[in-house]
Amino acid sequence: MAAIGGAPPDLAIRIGAAMTLLQLGIGVTNDVVDAPHDAGRKPGKSIPAGLVSVGAAQVAAFVLFIAGLGVAWSVSLPLAVLAAVVAAIGLAYDLWLKGTAWSWLPFAIGIPILPVFGWVGATGGIHKAFGVLVPAAVAAGAALAIGNALVDVERDRAAGRTSAAARLGPGMASRVAAILLALVLIAALASAAAVGANAPLLLVLLVAGAVPVIAASLAGGQAPSVREIAWRIEAVGLAVLAIAWVRAVLV
């Protein structure tokens, strides 16, 4: 997003590094919080496997957050403010909302900030096309959250936790995620067509957006390992869709 917004390579790298550091901090914190629940259930993760101590992970998370905020500050004050918002949303998920029926909300709020972060870092402002992108990203974030929770339905129930997917049940959760992703695809195609995108680009949008819809719709009745693959396909497909849509509408 930063590169598409016109940022030179060094600035685009700093913007990307800031977000990457923040996401790593959120992920490490998530593993610290999950460590008691993961014990005996997810032996492949670093803390349950004994490869990393909880204390070391806590220090790493703190350092990652400070580094991410610092790099964002080196770009601009508005980006530092956005970085703080990103960190707050991630921590709200990790510390309070994960394992509840509201676990989808940080995804729905946080995903739209990703393209905004890159664009604001590069240009200092917001493009009018974000009036379509942000609502679509909210739907995409909610869908990804449901798909992510769908992977862990059985483990969450065993650990005494819940989620939107657990409340809805795998079948309904799969259908809701597919519907949300279909709405994202429709918004992308309609807005790209409205600005005169060419046929090859529209085809890329169609394929990139259809893949997550199909993956989500088929995930509900599958084993957890297959549902995890489906969720990864949804995430990658949405990333490709977002890049193609930005190229169509913002360039």
N, C-alpha and C positions, 0 to 999 in steps of 0.2 A: 504493500500500500504506500509506503514511504517513497519507494522508487517511482511508482506510477504517479505519485503526487509531485514529482520533480526533484526529490531530494538527491543531491550528489552522493556517490557511493559511501563516502566516509560518514555522512549524516545518516543515511539509510541504515548503515551497520550499527550506529549508536542507538538509533530508535529500535531496531530489531533486538539488539543486545539488552536494552532496558526491559522490553517485554519478556524476553526469554528468561532473564534473571528473576523477574517477578513470578513467572509461571513455575519456575523451578522451586522458588520459595514456597509457593502455594502447594506444590506437589509434595515437597518434603514434609511440610506441616501436616498434610493429609495423612502421610504414612506414619508420622508420630502419633497422631490422634487414633489412627486405626490399629496401631501395634497390639493393644490388648485383644481386639476382636480378631486380628489376623493370626494370632498365635494358634497353631494347630490347624488353621484353615487355609492359609496362603503361605506355605513354607518357601515358596520361590521369592518372596519379597525380602528386601535386604535386612530389615530389622528382625522379623521372625526367624530368618535364617542365621542370625547372629553375626552378620557381616558388618553391621553398623550398629552402634549403641544408640539408645534414645537420646542421651546427652549430646553425642556428636551430631546427631541429626538436628537437634534443637539449635545448636550453634550454627550449623550450616544454613538452616532456614533464616536465622537472624541476619547472617552475613549476606545471604542472597537478596533479602528484602532491602537491606541498606544499600547494597551495590546497585540494585535495580532503580531505586529512588534517586541515587546519586547520578547515575548515567542519564536518567530522564531529566534531572535538574540541569545537567550540563548542556542539554538541548534547549530547553526553555522552561519558564515557570508554568505555563499552561500544561505542558507535558508532565511536569512533576506532579501537578494536581491530579491529572488523570491517572498517573502511576499510583498515587496514594489511594484513589478510588478503586483501582484494580486490586491492590493489596487488601483493602477493606472488604471487598466483595469475596475474594478468595478465602480470607480468614473467617468471614461470616459463614461460608459453606463448611469449611473444615471444622470449626469450633462449635457451631450451633445448629445449622440447618441440615447437614448431612445426617442421614438416618431418620429423617422426618419426611412427612408428606410434602414439605415445602422445599425439598432438596433441588427441585428443578429451577427455583427462582434465581439463584445466583448465576446459573448458566444463561437464563433468559435475559438477565441484565448485563452479564459480563461479556457474552459473545459479541453484542453490537459495539462494545467499546474497542474491540480489537481493530477493526478497520478505521474507526474514528481516531484511535491512538496514532496509527501510521500516518493518516492524512493531516492531523493537527501538527504532528511533529515535523512534517515536511512543509506545510503551507501556513501554519498558524491559524487556520480557520476551518470552516465546514462547507462542503459543496452541497448545492441544493438537492442533488441526487440522493443524499443521505436521508431525505424524507421518505424514500422507498426502501433504502438499504437497511436502515435501523429497525423498522417494524418487521421486515423479513428476517433480520438477524435475531430478533426476539423469538420469533417462531422457530428458527433454526436452533437456537440455544435451548429452548424448551424441549425440542425433539431430541437433541443430543443428550440432554439430561435424562430423559425417559429411557433412551436406548442404553445409556450407561448404567442406570439403575436396573434395567432389565437383565443385564449380565449377572448382577449380584442378588437377584431376588431370593434365591434359596439361602445364600450365605447371610443375607440381612435378616431373614426370618429366624435362622438358627441362632444368630447373635442377639435376637430380641429387638432388632431395629426395623424401621419401615422406610418406604419411599413411595413416590407417585406410582411406580411400576408395581410395587407390592400391593398398594391399595387398589389399583385398577385390575390387577391380574395380568399375566403375560400376554394373553390374547388381545385384550382391550388396549393394553399399553402399546403393543405393537401397532395396532390400528391407529391409535391417536398419533403416535410418532409419524406414521406414514402420511396421515392427513396433513399434519403440520409441514412436513417436508414437501408435499405436493403443493401446498399454498406458497411455499418459498419458490418452488420451480415456476409456478404460474406468474408470480410477481416479477421474477427475473426475466422470463420470456416477454411478458407484456411491456415492461419498462424498456428492455433492449430494443424491441420492435418499434416502440414509440419514438426512439431517437434515431431510427434508421439503420440498425445493425445489419450487416450483410448476412446472407444465408448460411455460409460456413460457420460463422460465429454463433448464430442462432442454433445450429445443429450441435455445436459443442455444448452450449448451455442446456439443450434438451437432454443430451446423453449424460452430461455430468450431473444434472439434477434428477434424472430418472433413476440412476443407479442407487442413490440413497433411499429413494422411495421404495424401490423393489426390495432392497436389503432390509429396511425396517418392516415392511409388510410381511416378510417371510420369517422374521426372527422369533416371533412369539412362541411357536411350537417347537423350537429347537433346543438342543442341549446348551448349557451355559457356555461351553467352549465355542460353539457355533455362534451363539448370540454375541460373544465378544468379537468374533471376526466380523459379524454383520455391523456391529457398532463402529469398528475401525473403518469399514467400507463407507459407512455413512459420513464419518468425519472427513475422510479423504475426499469423497465425492463433493461434499459441501465446500471444502477448501478450493477445489478445482472450479466449482460453480462460481464461487465468490470472485476468484481471480478473473475468470472469463467475463463475468458480469461487470466488474470494474473496468476491464478493458473496453467493454462495449459501451458503457454509459459515461464513464468519467474521462476517457482519453479522447 
